[in-house]
Amino acid sequence: ALFNGFGGGGSVLVAASSFIEVTELGQSDSQTAVAAAITSLIGAMTLSGSMIAFGKLQGTISGAPIVFKFQHCLNALIFLLIIVLIIFFVLDQSSTIFWSIVFISILLGFLVVIPIGGADMPVVVSMLNSYSGWAACGIGFTLSNNLLIITGALVGASGAILSYIMSKGMNRSIFSVVLGGVGGEQSNESISDN
């Protein structure tokens, strides 16, 4: 989980440095901006989501799903906000908008992983591994590096396939795992009922 998180965080830093470099040289274009923004979205979500997964696996955060009302609606609204920010970023290429995308994506990664129970964390870590691969692929587009594009896509695709296979092995759908709220420890209410 930590390894995935550091990979995602590293992708964000590389995207930021690449964006800053091309902006200072006056060579910024839409393709670089789109790649940097999408890489930052995936990388920042991977970073914060992996930290939560690590905490749940380590036992420093409760393994029970942490849910609240309208959680999925809030996540969808935050994701839409990030998409709108990416569009503005591509048009304006403002560093303020770029860092807003990064910090809001960190929040989204936290909110997406926190409702998933501890029993499902191995699948989540595998999915986050896939995300870190896609972030590396995005860095490849940002840096025009074909090797990063190919290896990132391989890691991303294999992580997604492994997550699907693990979910099937647990007799669960990948969507029920990713949407969270199940697969955790027994709640206090159900313990007191017994």
N, C-alpha and C positions, 0 to 999 in steps of 0.2 A: 504493500500500500504506500509506504514512504517512497519507494523507488519510483512508482508511477507518479506520485505527487511532485517529486523533484524533476522528473522528466517534463511534466506539464509546466511547472514554474520556469524551467530552463527555456522551454519553447516561447513562453511569454517574453522573457528577457531578450532572447534572440530577435523576436519579432519587433520589440521596442527599439533595440539598437539598430536594426536594419531600417526601420521607419525613420528614425532620427538621422541616420547617415544619408539616406536618399533625399530627405527633406533639406538637410544642410547643403547638399551638393546641387539642389535644384533639379533633381532627376525623378521626383516622385510622379507616379502614374497610378491609374485606377487599379491595375492588376496587383501592384505591390500593396496598395492600401487594402484591397479586398482580402488578399492572402494574410496580411498582418492582422487585420481585424478578426477574421475567422480563426486564425491560429491562436490569438489572444483569448477569444471566447472559449475555445475547447481547452486550451492549456490552463486557464485560470479555473475553469470548472473542475478540471482534473486535479489541480493542486488542492483546492479546498475540499472537494469530495474525498480525495485520498486521505487527507488529514482526519476527516470524520471516520472513514473506514478504519484507519489505523487505531483511532481512539476506541472504537467499538470492539475491535479485535483484541486490543490490549487490555480492555476492561476499564479504562479511565472514563469512558462515556458509556452510559447504559446501553445494553444490547437491545432493549425493548424499542419498538418503533416509536418515534416522537412525532405525533401528529396533532394537527389543529384544524379547525374549520376552514374551508375554502383554500386549503393548502395547494391543491393542484391548480386552482384558478389563479392564485397568486404567482405560482411558478410560470404559468402560461403568460400572464401579464408581464412578468419580468423578462421572459424570453422575447416577447414582442417588443418591449422597450429596447432590448439589446439590438434587435434587428433594425429598428428605426434609427438607433444611434450608429449602427454600421453604415446605413445608407447616408446619413449626414456626414459621417467620417469620410466616406469615399468622395463625397462632393466637396467637402471643406478641407479635409486632411488636417484637422486641428489636433494638437497633442492633448488638449483638455478632453476632447471627445474620446480619444484613444484610451486614456487612463480611466475615463468613466466606464468604458466598455470592460476594461480589465477588472475594476473593483465591483461592478455590478455582476459580472460573471463569477467572481469569487463568492458573492452572496448566493447566486443561483446554485453553484456547486454544493454549497452547504445545505441549502434548502431541499435539493433533490436527493441527497444521500441520507439526511437525518431521519426521514420516516421509514427507512428500510431496516428491518430487524437484523440482529446479529447473526442469525442462522443463515441469512442470505448474503453475508459479507463476502464469502469466497467468489460468488458470481459477480458481485459489485466490483471487487478488485480486478477480476478478469475484464469486466466492461471498462473500467478505468484504464486498464492496460491498453485496451483498444483505442480509447480516447487519446492517450498519450502518443500512440502510433499515428493517429490522424493529425494530431498537432504537429508532429515531426514532418509529416507529409506537407502540411501547410507551410512550414518553415522552408521546405524544399522549393515551393513555389515562390516564396518571398525572396529567397537567395538565388533562384534559378539554378538549383542544384538537383540534377536528375537522380543521383544516388539517394539523397534524402527523400525525394518523392517516392521512389520505388520501395525503399526499405520501410518508410513510414506507412505506406499503403499496405505492405505485407503484414506489418505488426498490427495495424488497425483491423484488417480483415480477419487475420487469424485470431485476434482477441475477441472479435464479435462472434466468430464461429464457435470458439471455445465456450463463451458465455452461454450461447444457445444450447450447446451440448450439455453443459453443466445443469442448466435449468431443466432440460428434458430428463436428465438423470435424477433430478429431485422431484419429478412429476409435477413440475410447475411451468407456467408459460413465462417467457422472458419479460413480457409486459407486466405480469403480476409482481415480478421481482423488482423491476425498475420503478413501477409506480409506488411501491412501498406500502407500509402499514401492516404488513404481515411477515411472518417468519422470525418473530422476535422471541424474547423470553416471556414467560408467563407474567401477566400483569398482576398487581397487588389485589385488584378486585376479584380476579378469578381465584387467587390463592385464598382470600378471605372467605369466598363462597364455599370452598372445600372445608 
